[in-house]
């Protein structure tokens, strides 16, 4: 199973008002393992970035002046994500912007859902943690994932953090499929192991009371009487 954990940064909040994508970050996960492959691109949007957006991601108009336009990188981007399941936090936002960029291309690409399936980790988190804050920062805190480098939003960094959050949230281990000579991937694996294990507080051990032990034994006796055999964990 190939998944692409994806994030974007934009000039503003609404593509229907002409806002555009200015950064795309993608991290590849195959069979629930980080491969170390990624796609990252800054994009010249041909419009001014809202001041509020700059305060969020720190990307300026001046920085993007010499960057390629979306039409120049679209083929490489589509090739990287095609056929994968996209894992996105608040997917309607990013998918809406990508679809808007696709619609502006002279060669029509269709929509994201024509080439990929989409999994929204915000929807998943709300199902798992109803009534709680489920922003990416809140999930990092809940799952003991280090996001100390996240002073501002950045598409590639946020995609890397979301990959760790998603794998832990769904019960998987953050690891890498390593091949010969891939020392950089080994470093990424070691960082992930530290991030997930060493900073986690030890769980308290609470012993059952005598009354609870007696109630448990009575419950096991009831199970044995109902099923006609001893529970397997007593044999």
N, C-alpha and C positions, 0 to 999 in steps of 0.2 A: 504494500500500500504506500503510495507516494503522496505526501502532503506538503504544501507550501504555506508556511506561516508568514503572513503578509501584513504590512502596515504602510500607510501613506502619510505625507504631510501636504498641506494645501495652502492656497492663497487666502482662503476664507472658508465659510461653513456651507455655502449653498452653490452647487454647480449651475442651478437654474438662473443664478445671478451672474454667471460668467466666470465663477471661480474655477481654478485649475489645480492640477496636481503639480507639486514642485519637488517631491522626493518619493521614491519607492524603495522599500526594503523588504527582501524576501529571504527566508531561511528554509532549507530543504530538510524534510524528515521522511525517511523511508523505513517502513515497518517499525515505527515508533522509535527510531534512532536518528539523532542528528548526524547528517553526513558531512557537515562542514562546507557544503556547497551553498552559495548564496547569490542573490542578485541585488545590486544596489546602484541607484542612479539618481542624480540630481537633474532637474528639468527646468528649462527656461519657459515660463508660462505666458510670455507676451502680455503681461498685465501687472499692475502693482499688487503687492501683497498687503493685506489689511494689517494695520498696526497691531491689533489684538492678536492676529495670527503670529506675527513676528515675536511677540512677547511669549507665546507658547513654545515655538520651536526654534527661534533664534536665527532663522534663515532669512537673509536680507535680499533685497532686489539687486544690489551691487554684486553679491556673491553669485547670483544666477545668470549674470549677463553673458558669460561665455559658455554656458551649459547647453547641451543639445535640446531640441524641442521634442515633445512626445512622439511626433510622427517619425523622428529620426531613430528612436529607440524601441518603437512599438513591436517590431518583428522579433527582436531579441527577448523582449519582455514576454510576449505571447508564447514563444518557443519554450521559455523557462517554466511557465505555469501550466501549459496546455496538458489536459488530461489528469491533472492533480486535483486533490481536494484542498481548497483554500481554507486556511484556519485564520480567522480575523476577529478581533475584538470590536464589537459594534459593526458588524459586517455591512449593514445597509449604507453606512456612511462611505466606506472605502469603495464598495462595489458601485454605488451611485456615481462616484467620481470617475472610476475607471470606465464605466459604461459611457459616461459623458465624453471622455477622451476618445473612446472607440468611435462614437458617433461623429466626431469632428474629423476623423481620418478620411482621406479621399478614397482609399481602398477599405470598404466596410468590413469590419472584423466580426460584427455581431455584438453580442453581449457576453459578459463574463460567464453566465450560466450556460452559454452555448459551448464553451470550451472547458469549463471546470465545474465541479460541485463546490458548495460553500458551507462551512461550518462556522456558526457565530458563537464564540466563546463567552460573549456577554449573556446571550440567551441561556447557554449551558450553565454559567455561574449563577444566574438568577434562579434556575431550577434547583440547583444544588444548595444554594444559600439564600432562600427567600427572605425578603425583608432586611437584608444586609447590604452594605456598600460593596459593589462588585466592579469598581474601576480596576484598571491594571495595577495601580499602586496598592489598592486595598487587597487585591489577591496576592500580591507579592508579600505583603505583611502577614496575611493569613497562612500562606504556605512556606514562610521562612525563606523566601527567595531574595537574594541580594539585588537591589535596584539602586544602590548608592551612586552609581554613575549617571543616573537619570535626572540630572539637574534641569534639563529641558527635554521636550519630546524630540525624538529623532527616529526616522522610519526603520533603519536597520537595527539600532539598539533596541527599540521597542519590539521589533519582530523577534529578536533573540530572547528577550525577557519573556515575551508571550509564549514562545516555544517551551521554555522551562516551566512556566505556569501551567500550560495546557497538559504537558506530559505528567506533571505531578498531580494535577487536578483530576485527571482521568486514570490515575493509578499506575502510570508507566515510569520507567527509569530513564533519566537523562543520560545518554551515552552516545558514543560515536562508532560508526563502522570504520575501522582504521585499515589502511593499506600501507604498503611499503613507502617509506620516505615522507610520510605525512606528519611531520613533527608539529606543525601548527594545529592540526586536529587533536593531537594528543594533549596539547596545552589547553584547548577548549574543553576537553573531557575532564581534565583535572580541575579546572575552574568550576565546571558544573557539579562535580562531586563535592567540592568544598562548599559550594553555594547551597547544596541541598542537605548536606549531612552535618558538617562541623558546627554550624551555627544554630542548630536546632536544640532547644532546651530539653533536658531529660524529662520524660513523663513520670509523674508521681505514681508510686505503688500504694494502692489502698487495699488493705486486707479486709476480707469479709468478716462480719461479726458472727458470733456463735448462733444468734437467731437466724441470720441469713443462711448460714450453713445448714441448719436444721430444716429451714423452709426449702432449700435446694434439694435436700435428700428426699423430702416428702414429694416434691415435684417429680423427681426421677422415679420414685415408686409408682406415682400415678401414670407416668409414661409407660413403664414396664407392664403395668396392669392393663392399660389400654391396648398396647401393641402385642402383648404376649411374649415379649422378650426384653432382655436388658438393653439399655442404650449402649451404642457402640463405644462411647468414651468411658464406660465403666468396665468393659470386658478387658 
